[in-house]
């Protein structure tokens, strides 16, 4: 089997910034974490689609669209940030630096909280009206 080409090595150097190859277990754990965040983003996409497709009787159209778009934007944020996090962690491991702060965690917590507050507010408003 042939080794990496010069183009592969150049791309790796540009993306990962050099350094020492980390223990494969750590790189694979970083990849599994990335994939878990991507699964979370896909679940948010499914939730946004489900809200738009199946809650016609529960929410008026503008509210339904707002909730669906909020979930889809949160999915976009999670998936983009997951890729950046994977890269930052991989670089830190290769350069023997401390791992970066997981910005994705508070972003997802705040975004999820806002969506739940919106849903709760709409449901309480409908129950009272």
C-alpha positions, 0 to 999 in steps of 0.5 A: 500500500502506498504512503501519503502523497506530497499533496496529502502531507501538505494539506495535513501540515496546513490544517494541523500545523505540524507537531508530533503525531498523537497517540491514535487512541486520542485522535480516534476519541477526538473523532468520536466526539466530533461524530457525537456532535454531528449526531446532535446536529442531525437530531436538531435538523430532524426536530426542526423538520418535524416541528414544521411538518407535524405541528400545524394544529399546535402552532400558528404558522409564524410561530411554527416557522420560528421554532423550526428555524431556531432548531435548524440554526442551532443545528448549523451552529453545532455542526460548524462548531464541531468541525472547528473544535475537532481541528483545534483539539487535534492541533493542541494534541499535536503540539502538546498544548492544553486542550481548548475550552469547549465553546460548543457546550455553552452555545448548545446549552444556551441555544437549547434553553432558548428554544425550550423557553420559546416552546414553553411560552407558546404552549402556556400562551395557548393554554391560557387563551 
